[in-house]
Amino acid sequence: MHAIMRSYSGKGAKELFDVFEKNKAEVERVMGPIKGFVSYLEARTADGGFSITVCEDKAGTEESTRAARDWIAKNAGNIGAAAPSVSEGTVMLYVK
């Protein structure tokens, strides 16, 4: 499995997570069908938040990043949030 974390902070990040929260069902519909999808989460932080996507392979996490970028541009582009910092890697342990 492969995971990617997108961390949003700075100008517009808190507002972006307000938009995510108001559109939970739509975000689920965007992420769920990604090929190899395993799980997705969003969490708030003091200055914005982060999302973590886990897929069966790197191609899936790359697709999730594209889907997230497109969704933000369409639904929250006016907020002006900066692009996220991204961390990714092979999953070593997954407990559910």
N, C-alpha and C positions, 0 to 999 in steps of 0.2 A: 504494500500500500504506500501511497504518497500523500503528504499533507502540505498545505500552504496556509500561511497566516498573513493576512493583510491588516496592517495596523494604521489607523487614521488618527491624526492629531492636528492641532493648530486650527487656523481659521476655518470655520464651517464644519468641523468634525462632529461637534455635539449636535448640530442641526441635522447633519447627515444621519446620525443614529436615531434622531426623532423621526425622520422619513422612513428609515428601515422599520422602526417599531410600528408605525402607522400602516405599513404595507407588508406585514409579516406573511400573510397568505400568498401574496404575489411573489415575494422573494422565494418562498418555498416552491412555487410553481416554476420559477426560473432555475433554481439549483437542482431540484429533485430529478429531472429527466436527464441530467448530464450522464453520459456513458461512463459506467464504472463508479458512479456516485456511491459513497458509503455514509457520510454524515456531514453536517454543516452546523455551525453555531455562530452567534454574534454575542458579544459581551461589551458592556459599557465600561469605560475607564474614566478617571477624573477629567481627562482632556479630550475625550472622543470615544474610541472603542476599537475593537478588532473582530475579525471574522476568521474562522478556521474551517477549511474544507478538507475532507479526507476522501480520496478516491482510490480505486484499485491500482491506478498507475499515474504517471506524470502527465500523460495526455489529458486525463480527466481534470486534474488540477489546473492545467493550462486553459482548458475550456471554461472552467469555473471563473478564472480571472477575467477572461474575455467577456463572459456573461455578466459578471459583476460590473465591469467597466461600462458595458453597454447599458445596463439597467440604471446605473447612476447617472450617466449622461442623459438618458431619457427622462428620468424621474426626479433627479436632484441636481442637474447640471447648473441650475441658477444659484445654488448655494455657494459655489466657488471653493469647495473643499479641495485640499491638495491631494495629489495622488498618494496612495498608501505606501508605507515601507513594507517590503515583502520578505518573508522568510519561508523557506520550503525545504523539504527533505524527505527521506525514506522513513516510514513509520517503523519504530523499533518495538513499540508496545502499544496495544490498543485494547482497552478494557471497556466493556459496556454492560 
